[in-house]
């Protein structure tokens, strides 16, 4: 059995909480900014 989770933004990065505990009035979704990885030669 899998428990649905959500990443929320924190001062230090992000935290993972239960989806049932997520409250959009209290929490801000974590948005990861990705950069393309350079190919190794």
HELIX and SHEET records of a PDB file:
HELIX    1   1 UNK A   19  UNK A   21  5                                   3    
SHEET    1   A 2 UNK A   5  UNK A  10  0                                        
SHEET    2   A 2 UNK A  13  UNK A  18 -1                                        
END                                                                             
